[in-house]
């Protein structure tokens, strides 16, 4: 019989009425023929209440006793849930983390799972019970109760779904699902029926609070299908799953970050070690950065821009000025009142014209783009904050996200997609692998590093810093059917903008020909290219929260005398362009630096 795991967060079991509602969902799934495992969090604000109660007793509670205290929140919930199931005429049994079979290390308040025994759960399921499992907790080898730290119930739910080879893991929450953008800003925003793991993670600002990002990364690793559903209605919610064989929407959603500030270091020496110095300084000050952009150097110097949350600007500016002085940079420029607007979708990987369309709809509103960064499935632009709402609305309507599928009218071609295979059943070997990954789940920062030496770079410089420039460039490229990968536009310098992008090496000559007519309309503009480049992509969910990722990356490259020519970032990736001749060395050294071993 197929297994389904249902996870209910604290707001979904906050009252007796909500507990009865959750119990009815579990019973309904059981009657549909599923073996059901329910993972439950502490009710409502129960954990906060327990923490506050402990503070009234002592300002320095021992971690072991805090775990003993906090674990009672989930134990209360599972017992009440089991009672509610009994009242509906079904069999259920509540289990603590220890009774489930979750063995952890001895690190109280943020323990890591060492092993999971499914024997008791399987026996209870086979006997016809609904298993009500306490999330967030386990037990160590000495039978001390431990808790798993932030996102612990999500961790429990996805881990159990993986080791039980569940057909589905349902996440019940207080939202209808994931929307194409914030419906408070765009009333036409539509609930997304299906979204891939990476799209969900790239749309972090829209998915905030829905589910812990590390659990989504974990579900991706073991192909656990997640469905985010409203606890208060029968809505189907949003399925988070591997990308489908056929992409039905080019763009899935529009995300935005409203309060950004940008710092640009002007005239940095174009040599190895410069970025290492900057990012080591930012890391030491624990300043998380968002967008990072470096375009191709001109006359031996390069400009580097990065954005931070506006309230981090004073501290970041202090670091930037000190670093600029040590590197003998020409200037440091700070800009406030900015917003980042992004479009995300797996269709970008196979359709040309997505960037062109993004720039078209923004230019049509007279919105000037200050900075551009991209990943394979995301395009982000930095604009004046006063135009943020306009840009979000323009992108949402321009990609027809109010409809069931988004499209690119009159632009683009479709390449063959990649078919994914299913994983095997949860064998002992797979279970051991799952637990091994769980053991390091909280420290997942970089999940993969890849290299691509089959691209070429095109740089357009001395362009006027006006709305419509990027639109003209990428419309010409799209009309020629050329698929663009990285796009980098740094902050303008002396009223002139520089745009660089990469294309498949086989399309370089075609791209340059397509640009000829466009460039003729901008006197003084210059086109340069590099036929052979190396692109290094560092992927992971900890790139923003762990400030030392960039520092380690650039320190490693500098230690091997590898110069960085271009940089861009997204929520999930940090990409650099280096010399193609140095790509293999960079790959080997970086995988060793982040403990990933040799690439497969």
Protein Blocks (a to p, Z undefined) as FASTA:
>chain_A
ZZddddddfklmmpmklmmmmmmmmmmmmmnopacddddddehjlmmmmmmmmmmmpmcd
cfklmmmmmmmmmmmmmmmmmmmmmmnopacddddfklnopacdfbehiaccfbdcfklm
mmmmmnopacdddehiacdfkopacdebehklmmmmmmmmmmnopabdcdddfbfbdcfb
dfklmmmbccdfbdcfklmmmmmmmmgokacfklmmmmmmnopacddddfkbccebjadd
dddfbdfbfbfbdcddfbdcddddehiacdehklmmmmmmmmmnopacfbdcddddeehi
acddddddfklmmmmmmmmmmmmmmnopabdcddehiacdddddfklmmpghklmmmmmm
mmmnopacfbdcddfkbccddddfklmmmmmmmmmmmnopmbmbdcdehiacdddddddd
ddddddfklmmmmmmmmmmmmmombfbdcddfkbccdddehiacdehklmmmmmmmmmno
pacfbdcddddeehiacddddddfklmmmmmmmmmmmmmmmghiacdddfbdcddddedj
klmmmmklmmmmmmmmmmnopacfbdcddfkbccddddfklmmmmmmmmmmmnonopaZZ
